[in-house]
Amino acid sequence: MNMIHEQYDQEITLELYSKILNYHPVYLSRIFKREIGISFSDYLTDYRMKIAKVMLETTI
């Protein structure tokens, strides 16, 4: 989650993070869903939408 929060504005994929963390993408996906409650891609999309909402609300 920290990696997503720090790099939300960059090209992020489960495959990229699985290589960085040295886990198989399927395993990482299962662990993420079990621990967070939603899929990696859904979490990324939701987080990006929250950031966009804050930017829209706070930009003049």
MOPAC internal coordinates of N, CA, C and O (Angstrom, degrees):
PM7 1SCF
backbone

  N    0.0000 0     0.00 0     0.00 0    0    0    0
  C    1.4409 1     0.00 0     0.00 0    1    0    0
  C    1.5224 1   110.41 1     0.00 0    2    1    0
  O    1.2310 1   120.33 1   138.93 1    3    2    1
  N    1.3160 1   116.97 1   -41.07 1    3    2    1
  C    1.4655 1   119.54 1   179.46 1    5    3    2
  C    1.5223 1   111.30 1   -60.06 1    6    5    3
  O    1.2310 1   120.57 1   140.26 1    7    6    5
  N    1.3163 1   116.52 1   -39.74 1    7    6    5
  C    1.4605 1   120.15 1   179.58 1    9    7    6
  C    1.5257 1   110.08 1   -63.58 1   10    9    7
  O    1.2310 1   120.06 1   139.18 1   11   10    9
  N    1.3132 1   117.50 1   -40.82 1   11   10    9
  C    1.4616 1   121.16 1   177.82 1   13   11   10
  C    1.5189 1   110.05 1   -63.86 1   14   13   11
  O    1.2310 1   120.34 1   135.48 1   15   14   13
  N    1.3144 1   116.96 1   -44.52 1   15   14   13
  C    1.4608 1   120.89 1  -178.44 1   17   15   14
  C    1.5251 1   111.59 1   -64.01 1   18   17   15
  O    1.2310 1   120.15 1   145.93 1   19   18   17
  N    1.3076 1   117.32 1   -34.07 1   19   18   17
  C    1.4576 1   121.07 1  -179.37 1   21   19   18
  C    1.5303 1   112.75 1   -81.32 1   22   21   19
  O    1.2310 1   120.12 1   153.81 1   23   22   21
  N    1.3322 1   117.37 1   -26.19 1   23   22   21
  C    1.4618 1   120.64 1  -172.19 1   25   23   22
  C    1.5256 1   112.89 1  -123.80 1   26   25   23
  O    1.2310 1   119.87 1  -156.39 1   27   26   25
  N    1.3205 1   117.85 1    23.61 1   27   26   25
  C    1.4646 1   121.45 1  -175.25 1   29   27   26
  C    1.5255 1   113.20 1   -58.68 1   30   29   27
  O    1.2310 1   120.20 1   154.79 1   31   30   29
  N    1.3244 1   117.21 1   -25.21 1   31   30   29
  C    1.4632 1   120.52 1  -176.55 1   33   31   30
  C    1.5330 1   112.74 1   -93.42 1   34   33   31
  O    1.2310 1   120.73 1  -169.41 1   35   34   33
  N    1.3197 1   116.21 1    10.59 1   35   34   33
  C    1.4573 1   121.47 1   178.69 1   37   35   34
  C    1.5258 1   109.57 1  -113.66 1   38   37   35
  O    1.2310 1   120.98 1    -6.99 1   39   38   37
  N    1.3085 1   115.72 1   173.01 1   39   38   37
  C    1.4657 1   121.25 1   176.56 1   41   39   38
  C    1.5297 1   107.87 1   -71.01 1   42   41   39
  O    1.2310 1   120.66 1   -66.32 1   43   42   41
  N    1.3190 1   116.34 1   113.68 1   43   42   41
  C    1.4595 1   122.14 1  -177.78 1   45   43   42
  C    1.5211 1   108.45 1  -123.13 1   46   45   43
  O    1.2310 1   121.30 1   -48.32 1   47   46   45
  N    1.3292 1   115.11 1   131.68 1   47   46   45
  C    1.4558 1   119.98 1   173.53 1   49   47   46
  C    1.5210 1   109.17 1  -136.25 1   50   49   47
  O    1.2310 1   121.34 1   -24.21 1   51   50   49
  N    1.2964 1   115.04 1   155.79 1   51   50   49
  C    1.4591 1   120.11 1   175.78 1   53   51   50
  C    1.5223 1   110.06 1   -61.47 1   54   53   51
  O    1.2310 1   120.59 1   142.07 1   55   54   53
  N    1.3176 1   116.47 1   -37.93 1   55   54   53
  C    1.4609 1   120.88 1  -179.93 1   57   55   54
  C    1.5303 1   111.68 1   -63.32 1   58   57   55
  O    1.2310 1   120.71 1   138.70 1   59   58   57
  N    1.3275 1   116.24 1   -41.30 1   59   58   57
  C    1.4588 1   120.40 1   178.23 1   61   59   58
  C    1.5270 1   110.51 1   -62.84 1   62   61   59
  O    1.2310 1   120.67 1   132.52 1   63   62   61
  N    1.3117 1   116.32 1   -47.48 1   63   62   61
  C    1.4638 1   119.82 1  -179.23 1   65   63   62
  C    1.5275 1   112.00 1   -67.85 1   66   65   63
  O    1.2310 1   120.47 1   147.49 1   67   66   65
  N    1.3129 1   116.71 1   -32.51 1   67   66   65
  C    1.4706 1   118.53 1   177.46 1   69   67   66
  C    1.5290 1   110.69 1   -65.89 1   70   69   67
  O    1.2310 1   120.49 1   143.82 1   71   70   69
  N    1.3295 1   116.67 1   -36.18 1   71   70   69
  C    1.4686 1   119.47 1   176.37 1   73   71   70
  C    1.5232 1   110.81 1   -68.00 1   74   73   71
  O    1.2310 1   120.69 1   136.14 1   75   74   73
  N    1.3199 1   116.28 1   -43.86 1   75   74   73
  C    1.4612 1   120.40 1   179.87 1   77   75   74
  C    1.5232 1   111.01 1   -61.28 1   78   77   75
  O    1.2310 1   120.84 1   137.93 1   79   78   77
  N    1.3282 1   116.00 1   -42.07 1   79   78   77
  C    1.4670 1   121.06 1  -176.72 1   81   79   78
  C    1.5238 1   113.06 1   -88.56 1   82   81   79
  O    1.2310 1   120.91 1   175.58 1   83   82   81
  N    1.3381 1   115.86 1    -4.42 1   83   82   81
  C    1.4584 1   122.19 1   178.62 1   85   83   82
  C    1.5311 1   112.79 1    62.23 1   86   85   83
  O    1.2310 1   120.90 1  -134.62 1   87   86   85
  N    1.3295 1   115.88 1    45.38 1   87   86   85
  C    1.4611 1   122.75 1   174.86 1   89   87   86
  C    1.5161 1   108.77 1  -127.74 1   90   89   87
  O    1.2310 1   120.66 1   -25.61 1   91   90   89
  N    1.3035 1   116.34 1   154.39 1   91   90   89
  C    1.4589 1   120.89 1   174.32 1   93   91   90
  C    1.5276 1   108.15 1   -68.63 1   94   93   91
  O    1.2310 1   119.58 1   -39.35 1   95   94   93
  N    1.3323 1   118.41 1   140.65 1   95   94   93
  C    1.4687 1   120.72 1  -178.22 1   97   95   94
  C    1.5292 1   114.13 1   -56.25 1   98   97   95
  O    1.2310 1   120.15 1   141.42 1   99   98   97
  N    1.3263 1   117.31 1   -38.58 1   99   98   97
  C    1.4690 1   120.24 1   179.82 1  101   99   98
  C    1.5265 1   110.19 1   -65.48 1  102  101   99
  O    1.2310 1   120.71 1   137.27 1  103  102  101
  N    1.3262 1   116.25 1   -42.73 1  103  102  101
  C    1.4640 1   120.23 1   178.60 1  105  103  102
  C    1.5244 1   110.66 1   -63.03 1  106  105  103
  O    1.2310 1   120.40 1   132.78 1  107  106  105
  N    1.3247 1   116.84 1   -47.22 1  107  106  105
  C    1.4636 1   120.73 1   179.93 1  109  107  106
  C    1.5246 1   110.74 1   -60.86 1  110  109  107
  O    1.2310 1   120.57 1   139.13 1  111  110  109
  N    1.3210 1   116.52 1   -40.87 1  111  110  109
  C    1.4568 1   120.84 1   178.20 1  113  111  110
  C    1.5194 1   111.73 1   -61.36 1  114  113  111
  O    1.2310 1   120.38 1   135.07 1  115  114  113
  N    1.3098 1   116.88 1   -44.93 1  115  114  113
  C    1.4729 1   120.87 1   179.42 1  117  115  114
  C    1.5177 1   111.94 1   -63.96 1  118  117  115
  O    1.2310 1   120.36 1   136.00 1  119  118  117
  N    1.3227 1   116.93 1   -44.00 1  119  118  117
  C    1.4643 1   121.31 1   179.76 1  121  119  118
  C    1.5221 1   110.14 1   -64.46 1  122  121  119
  O    1.2310 1   120.35 1   136.09 1  123  122  121
  N    1.3166 1   116.93 1   -43.91 1  123  122  121
  C    1.4680 1   120.91 1   179.92 1  125  123  122
  C    1.5226 1   110.19 1   -60.02 1  126  125  123
  O    1.2310 1   120.63 1   131.58 1  127  126  125
  N    1.3284 1   116.41 1   -48.42 1  127  126  125
  C    1.4672 1   120.42 1  -179.08 1  129  127  126
  C    1.5231 1   111.14 1   -62.87 1  130  129  127
  O    1.2310 1   120.08 1   139.13 1  131  130  129
  N    1.3192 1   117.46 1   -40.87 1  131  130  129
  C    1.4663 1   121.17 1  -179.75 1  133  131  130
  C    1.5261 1   111.62 1   -65.85 1  134  133  131
  O    1.2310 1   120.31 1   137.47 1  135  134  133
  N    1.3125 1   117.00 1   -42.53 1  135  134  133
  C    1.4639 1   121.05 1  -176.09 1  137  135  134
  C    1.5197 1   113.75 1   -80.31 1  138  137  135
  O    1.2310 1   119.97 1   142.38 1  139  138  137
  N    1.3214 1   117.67 1   -37.62 1  139  138  137
  C    1.4605 1   122.04 1  -174.04 1  141  139  138
  C    1.5290 1   111.47 1   -97.01 1  142  141  139
  O    1.2310 1   120.64 1   149.56 1  143  142  141
  N    1.3216 1   116.39 1   -30.44 1  143  142  141
  C    1.4546 1   119.78 1   177.72 1  145  143  142
  C    1.5136 1   114.67 1   100.52 1  146  145  143
  O    1.2310 1   120.16 1   169.05 1  147  146  145
  N    1.3357 1   117.30 1   -10.95 1  147  146  145
  C    1.4600 1   121.75 1   175.28 1  149  147  146
  C    1.5222 1   108.46 1  -137.30 1  150  149  147
  O    1.2310 1   120.88 1   -14.03 1  151  150  149
  N    1.3221 1   115.92 1   165.97 1  151  150  149
  C    1.4613 1   119.30 1  -177.69 1  153  151  150
  C    1.5279 1   111.19 1   -70.28 1  154  153  151
  O    1.2310 1   121.43 1   -17.73 1  155  154  153
  N    1.3098 1   114.87 1   162.27 1  155  154  153
  C    1.4618 1   121.72 1   178.20 1  157  155  154
  C    1.5195 1   111.01 1   -56.33 1  158  157  155
  O    1.2310 1   120.62 1   130.36 1  159  158  157
  N    1.3241 1   116.42 1   -49.64 1  159  158  157
  C    1.4703 1   119.94 1  -177.19 1  161  159  158
  C    1.5251 1   111.91 1   -66.08 1  162  161  159
  O    1.2310 1   120.06 1   142.28 1  163  162  161
  N    1.3276 1   117.49 1   -37.72 1  163  162  161
  C    1.4661 1   120.10 1   177.13 1  165  163  162
  C    1.5249 1   111.20 1   -65.81 1  166  165  163
  O    1.2310 1   120.70 1   139.37 1  167  166  165
  N    1.3256 1   116.26 1   -40.63 1  167  166  165
  C    1.4644 1   120.17 1   178.46 1  169  167  166
  C    1.5328 1   110.06 1   -63.12 1  170  169  167
  O    1.2310 1   120.65 1   134.35 1  171  170  169
  N    1.3213 1   116.36 1   -45.65 1  171  170  169
  C    1.4651 1   120.99 1  -179.87 1  173  171  170
  C    1.5248 1   110.60 1   -60.59 1  174  173  171
  O    1.2310 1   120.48 1   133.65 1  175  174  173
  N    1.3123 1   116.68 1   -46.35 1  175  174  173
  C    1.4611 1   120.93 1   179.43 1  177  175  174
  C    1.5221 1   111.15 1   -62.60 1  178  177  175
  O    1.2310 1   120.36 1   133.63 1  179  178  177
  N    1.3302 1   116.92 1   -46.37 1  179  178  177
  C    1.4674 1   120.72 1   179.02 1  181  179  178
  C    1.5222 1   111.64 1   -60.51 1  182  181  179
  O    1.2310 1   120.59 1   137.07 1  183  182  181
  N    1.3282 1   116.47 1   -42.93 1  183  182  181
  C    1.4650 1   119.86 1  -179.35 1  185  183  182
  C    1.5301 1   110.59 1   -64.85 1  186  185  183
  O    1.2310 1   120.51 1   136.42 1  187  186  185
  N    1.3201 1   116.63 1   -43.58 1  187  186  185
  C    1.4616 1   119.99 1   178.44 1  189  187  186
  C    1.5206 1   111.63 1   -62.65 1  190  189  187
  O    1.2310 1   120.27 1   142.05 1  191  190  189
  N    1.3118 1   117.09 1   -37.95 1  191  190  189
  C    1.4692 1   120.81 1   178.21 1  193  191  190
  C    1.5303 1   110.74 1   -66.27 1  194  193  191
  O    1.2310 1   120.14 1   140.12 1  195  194  193
  N    1.3258 1   117.34 1   -39.88 1  195  194  193
  C    1.4679 1   120.51 1   177.56 1  197  195  194
  C    1.5226 1   111.12 1   -63.24 1  198  197  195
  O    1.2310 1   120.59 1   137.56 1  199  198  197
  N    1.3236 1   116.49 1   -42.44 1  199  198  197
  C    1.4677 1   120.76 1   178.48 1  201  199  198
  C    1.5224 1   109.89 1   -64.11 1  202  201  199
  O    1.2310 1   120.17 1   136.66 1  203  202  201
  N    1.3312 1   117.29 1   -43.34 1  203  202  201
  C    1.4741 1   120.98 1   179.46 1  205  203  202
  C    1.5287 1   110.15 1   -62.18 1  206  205  203
  O    1.2310 1   119.99 1   139.27 1  207  206  205
  N    1.3054 1   117.62 1   -40.73 1  207  206  205
  C    1.4640 1   121.48 1   179.07 1  209  207  206
  C    1.5300 1   110.55 1   -61.71 1  210  209  207
  O    1.2310 1   120.55 1   134.36 1  211  210  209
  N    1.3238 1   116.56 1   -45.64 1  211  210  209
  C    1.4659 1   120.68 1   178.53 1  213  211  210
  C    1.5170 1   110.26 1   -62.28 1  214  213  211
  O    1.2310 1   120.04 1   137.90 1  215  214  213
  N    1.3151 1   117.53 1   -42.10 1  215  214  213
  C    1.4669 1   120.47 1   179.59 1  217  215  214
  C    1.5269 1   110.87 1   -63.34 1  218  217  215
  O    1.2310 1   119.91 1   138.85 1  219  218  217
  N    1.3158 1   117.78 1   -41.15 1  219  218  217
  C    1.4523 1   121.52 1   179.18 1  221  219  218
  C    1.5311 1   111.38 1   -66.40 1  222  221  219
  O    1.2310 1   120.55 1   141.99 1  223  222  221
  N    1.3173 1   116.55 1   -38.01 1  223  222  221
  C    1.4634 1   120.82 1  -179.06 1  225  223  222
  C    1.5142 1   113.05 1   -73.39 1  226  225  223
  O    1.2310 1   120.44 1   152.20 1  227  226  225
  N    1.3202 1   116.76 1   -27.80 1  227  226  225
  C    1.4646 1   119.70 1  -173.95 1  229  227  226
  C    1.5200 1   113.87 1  -105.63 1  230  229  227
  O    1.2310 1   119.73 1   176.95 1  231  230  229
  N    1.3272 1   118.12 1    -3.05 1  231  230  229
  C    1.4554 1   121.78 1  -179.91 1  233  231  230
  C    1.5381 1   108.91 1   -93.53 1  234  233  231
  O    1.2310 1   121.79 1   -44.83 1  235  234  233
  N    1.3030 1   114.18 1   135.17 1  235  234  233
  C    1.4603 1   119.45 1  -179.98 1  237  235  234
  C    1.5035 1   110.36 1   -83.21 1  238  237  235
  O    1.2310 1   120.10 1   180.00 1  239  238  237

